[in-house]
Amino acid sequence: MKHVATFALLVLLCTPAKAQFGGMGGGIGGGVAARPMTPAESVDLEILQMEQEADKAVLKEALLAQARLGMKPVPGGKAEKEQFAEETAMLRDFIAKKKDAMTTRAAEMTDKRTAGRRAPAAARASQTTEGDNKQDAVERYEKAKIEVQLLQAQVNLLQEPLGNAVTALATADIAASNDETQRDKADAARKTYDKIKEKVAELNKRLYQEQQVMLPMMQQMQQVQQMGMMGGGFR
């Protein structure tokens, strides 16, 4: 009979909290809602609070029982030792389940308290879509801006070689006009010049195209920034 008290406690602990504390009044559910709640929401939240308080009391008793059990010496007999291990495991599992239940319930209570602060689902979906669209616009703008910067840098880098090619071609043409033996040098200089000129022309064309693409994006970004500044000023 020495384990009767422990089993009686376990039976009590395993009884649902609502059955154990069915007579508890609404005084426990005195939490103040962040905004007016519907009657159904208020009742649901109060029940959750009652269940939470009940489980707190039950968990406290379980922890005390676990502590008392842990203070006892381990029995020497095989049957008693197995019984002791079984009771210890039952208490440990019960405490773990109660903690999980209370954690889940606390999250549910928080969700119910903050439900009124959220925008309607349609509004949240609209905000998410708008946010995604803005993010896509920003990414496209940044990519276009980088492409423009890259093309501009390439054009700038070719300015000196292009200038040198112009000078070399002019010098070779003058020399060839006075000495026909210099014609091959003049032709080589022109090929170099034409190659660089073609590259610069291609880059300038692409640069212009990218700038035309980026221009409306830049205007859109400026509008978004202005709207953000205006929105921040009225908060």
Secondary structure, DSSP 4 states (H G I P E B T S, - for coil): -TTHHHHHHHHHHHS-HHHHTTT--GGGG-PPPSS---HHHHHHHHHHHHHHHHHHHHHHHHHHHHHHHHHSPPPSSHHHHHHHHHHHHHHHHHHHHHHHHHHHHHHHHHHHHHGGGSPPHHHHHHHHHHHHHHHHHHHHHHHHHHHHHHHHHHHHHHHHHHHHHHHHHHHHHHHHHH-GGGHHHHHHHHHHHHHHHHHHHHHHHHHHHHHHHHHHHHHHHHHHHHHHHHHHHT-
